[in-house]
Amino acid sequence: MKKRLRPGQGFMPRPSRFTQIPVFARLSLFWQLQLAGWGAFAVLALPLKQLAFGSMRAAVLISVFQFPLSLALSAALRRFYLRVAPAGQTFGRAALLVWVACAGVCTIDTGISIPLTRQFGIATRSDLVEPAMYFFRFAVYFGWSLAYLLIKTQRQTREQAFQTAVAEERHRFELLRYQLNPGFLAKSLAAIAQEMNENVAAAHAMTLRLADFYQGALRQTARERPATIGDEVALLRTYLELERLRQHGALLARFAVDESLLDLPLPPILLLPIAEKAVKSGHGTVEEPLEVSVTIQCNPDGLVAFEIARTRRTRGSRQPFAEASPEVADVRANLERYYPGRYRFNVSRDSLRECTTLCLPLAR
């Protein structure tokens, strides 16, 4: 019985399991450039070697054993540069490192090449050829080092620029998410619809708070002047008040804010993800409400400390605000974007409460 083919089955070519990728294409970019560069140099240097050693045969023979030697020594140079990182050193120290590395590699090169030329019976036309060979090979390795460090620096610069652009787009996406916040909006509207039949005054208050929240979120990102601590505090107050109304008093918010800090600039919507996570992962009742406290003060070391804490009661199986959570990753990404290496971020917890603390260098 013949097997019936499904539509198009007999006309689609299958990829062959024997299709091979060229060996050169499977090499890393470094080795592709190595082979292409040293191969081109060996060909271009043939006339010079013919002039120095008197015959094309001698020039080709020397190129044959110098080619793998150059590959090996330049690979050793690369390992040395990866270890000492000249790009991160001062100019004088970097120049000294490159100079010493090229001199050492060149000494090994000529220490192998000159005995080999003698062993193969290749004579030079002048006694100056061998000293000239040293300085010529030194110049070649020095040029290779400059090209390698330049390409590596450019690639690192492009990678950093790409990572910065990705972080910027991710931050814009986070801002847009909090401007829209569809999950929060859906829950709020559902609560308002439910209250419309039971408590019109509560529904009215929730509607006003919801409008204030979205107006505050839009104002933080859609204006010319930078957002301030006062803007963030107002947004937190509105959010926590709306959650208190939605949970029928099972949430209690406390604020202890130094009013002299309210005009300091602060990245938009920086603290809201922490407060949102604290509310979502916590659990409270009308008799024992979940307490969320926001404290903002200036430390003796000059850093401004932001502390968001909640009582240690977890809602069901929800995880606390852990270091590995996506919210922590987003907050850290924003901190690295605005205060690279100049902030402190800490999450602590005990049997009574869980606390997230940020310390930022804000100019007063």
N, C-alpha and C positions, 0 to 999 in steps of 0.2 A: 504494500500500500504506500503510495507516494505521500510524502509529507507536504501538506499545504503551506505555502508561503504566505505570511502576512503581507499586507499592502506595503510595498516599498522595500521589503526585506531582501529581495534578490537583486536589488539595484544599488544598495548602499555599500560602498567599498569599506571593508574592515581594515583598521590599522594593522600593519604587519608587526608581529612580535620581533622580527629581525631588523626593524628599522633602527639604525645606529646613528647617534649624534657624533659628529666629528670630534676627534680627541681634542683639537685645539679649542673648539667651542665649549668643551666641558671644563677647561681650565679657568682658574680665577682671573680677574682682570689684571692682577699684578703679573702673573706668569704669562699672560697673553702679551702684555707690553714688554716683558722681559725678552721673550723669544723674538718678537718683532723688532725691538730696538737693537738688541745685540746682534741679531742677524743682519740688519741693515748696516750697522756699524762695521761688521766684519767685511761686508762687500765694499763699502765706501773706503775702507782703510787699505784695501789691497794695493792700489797704486803706490801709497806711501811705503808699505812694507816691501814692495818690489824694488823701490828706489833704495831702501836701506839694506836689503839683503841680496840684491843683484839678480833675482829671477822671480818669475811669477810662481814657479813650482814651490820655492821656499816660502813665498808670501801665503800661498794657499795652505801649505802644511802648518805654518805658524798659526794661521786663523783657525784651523781645525782643532788644535788643542787649546787655543786661547778662548774659544767660544764657550765650552763647558766651564772653564775656569772662571771666566767673567760672570757666568750665571751663578756659580756657587758663591763667589766672593761678594757679589752684589746682594745675594740673598742673605749673606751673613751681615752685610751692612744694614739691611732692612731690619733684621732681628735686633741689632744693636740700637738703631734709632727708635724702635718700638719700646725698648727697655729704658733708654735714657730720656726719650721725648724731648729733643732739642727745641721743638716749637714752643714748649712751655717754659724754656729757660730765657735768661736775658740774652741780648744779642751777642755780647762778648763771649759768654759761656757757650752759647750755641755754636758760634763760629769756631771756638777752640775744640769743641767735641767733634764737629764735622772734620776739621783739619786733622786731628789726631787719628780719627777713624780712617780717613782716606789714606793717610801716610802709612798706617799699619797694614791696610789691605793692599796697597800698592807694593809694599815691601814683600808681602807674601807672593803677590803676582809675579814680580820680577825675579824673586828667589826661586820660583818654579819655572818660569818661561825661559830664562837665560840658560840654565843647565840643560833644559830640553833641546834648545836650539843647538847647543854644542854637541849633545848626544846624537842628534840627527845629522851632524856634519854640516850644519848651515853656518857659513862664515859671514861676518859683517864686512862692509866696505870700509868702515872706519872704526877706530877705537872709541869714538864719541857716540856710537849708536847705542851701546848699552846704557850709559848714563842718560842719554836722551830718551831711551825707552822708559826709564823710571819716571821722569818728569811728564812724559806724554801720558802714561797710564795713570799717573796721579791726577792730571787734568781731566782725564776721562771719568775717573771715579768721583772726582769733585763735582763735575757737571752732572753726573748721574745722581749724586746726593742732592744737589740743588733742585733738580727736576722732581725727584721723589718727594722731597719735603714740600715743594710747592704744590704738587698734585694732591698730596695728603692734606695739606692745609685747606686747599680749595674744597676738597670733598667734605672735610669736617665743617667748614663754614656753610656749605650747602645743606648738610644734614641738620645743623643747628637751625638754619633758617627754615627748613622744612618742619622741624619739630616745633619751632616757634609758631609757624603758620597753623599747624595742626592744633596746638594749644589755644591759639586765638580763635579758631573756628569752633573748637569744643566749648570755649568759654561763651562765645556768642550763642551757641546752641543751648547751653545751660540757662543763659539769661532769657532766651526766647521761651524755654520750657517753663521757667518760673513766671514769665509774663502771661503765658496761657494756662499752664498747670491744669490740664484737662481732668485729671483724677480728682484733684482738690475741688475744682469747679463743679464736677458732677455730684460729689458727695454733698457739697454745700447746697446746691439747687434741690437735691432730693430732700435734704433736711428742711429747707424752706418750704417746699411743697407739702411736707408732712405737717409742719407747724401751722400752715395756713388753715387747716381744718381744726386745730386744737388751740393754738395760741397766736392770734394775729399780731400781737405786739412783739412777741419773740421773732416771728417771721419777718416783721418790718425791721427789727434791729439787726437781724442776720443779713438782710438784703443791703442795709446801709454799710455794715462792716465789710461785706463782700465787695461792694463798689469801692470802698476806701482802699481795700487791699490791692485790687487791680490798678487803681489809679496811682497808688504809691509805687507799685512795681514798674509801671510804665514811666513814671516820673524819674525813677532812678537811672533808667537806661536811655531815655529819649529827651535829653536836654544837654545844653552846652556845658554848664558848670558840673564839676565832679560831684558824685554822691558823698554824703557826710555820715558821721556816726548818728546824728540826729535823724536822718532819713531812715537808716537801718533800724533804729530803735522804734520809730513810728511804725514801720512795716511789721516788726516783731509784735508790737502791742496789738496791732489790728489782727494779725494772724492768730495770736493766742486768744484774743477776745472772741473771734469768730469760732475757734475750736471750743472755747468754753460754752458758748451758746449752743453749738451743735451737740455737745455732749451733756447738755442740761446740768451744768455746774459740776461735772466730774473732773474738771481741770481748774487748777488755781495757778495764776501767773504772778510772779513777784519781780519787781525791777529795782535795782540799786545802781543808779547811773550818776557818775560825776558830770554835772551839767556844764562844767567848764570845758569838757571834751566834745560836746555835741557838734561843734563846727569843724572839727578835724576831718579831712577827706578820708574816705574809706571806699575800697572797691565795691561796686554795687552787688547787692544780694549775696553777701559773703557769709553772714551768720544765719540766714534763713534756713539753709539745708540742715544745719545742726539742730535748730529748734524743731524743724519738721520731723526729723528722725527721732528726737526725744519724745515728741508727742505720739508718733506712730508706734513706737516700740514700748511705750509705757501703758499703764493701766490704772484707772482710778474709778471710784464710785462717788455718789453724792455724799455718802457718809465719810469716806476716806478719799478725797480727791487727789489726783496726780498733781504734784507740785513741780512747776518748772520755774526756775529762778534765772534771771539775767543780771549779771554784775559787770559793770564797766568802770575801771578805775586806772589810775596811773601808778605804776610800780616805782619803787625807789631807784631802780636802774634806768628810769626814763622811758621804758617800754609801756605801751598801753595794753592792759590785760582785759580780755573779753572772756567771761566765764558763763557757760550755759550748763546748768545742772538740773537734774530731775530726781525724784524719789525712785528708789530701786525696786520698782514693781513692773514686771515685764508682762506684756499682753500676750497670753497664750504661749505659742512656741517661737515668738519673734525674738531675734537675736538683739542684744544690746548694741550700742553704738561702738562697734569694734574697729580696731585699726585696719582690718582688711576689708571693711565695707566700702561699697562704691561711693557713699557720701564722703567718707574720709579721703578717698582718692581725689574726688572732685575738689574738695576744700584745699588739699595739699597742692593740687595743680594750680589753683588760683593764687595760693600764697607764693609758690615758686615763680609765678608769672609776675607778680607785683613786688615781692620782697625776697628775691633769690638769696638763700643762705642767711637771711637777716631776721628770721622769725622763730618762734618756739610754738610747738603744737603738742598738746598732751591730752590723752584720754585716761582718766583714772576712775576707779569704782571701788566701793566697799559694800558692806551689807545694808547701808542706809541710802546711799545715793550714787548716781553716776554723773561725772563732771567732765566737760570738755573745755579746755583752756587754750586761748590763743594769746600770744604776746607779740605785738607788732611795733616796729619803730615808726611811729607817726610824729611828724614835726608839729610842735605846738606854736 
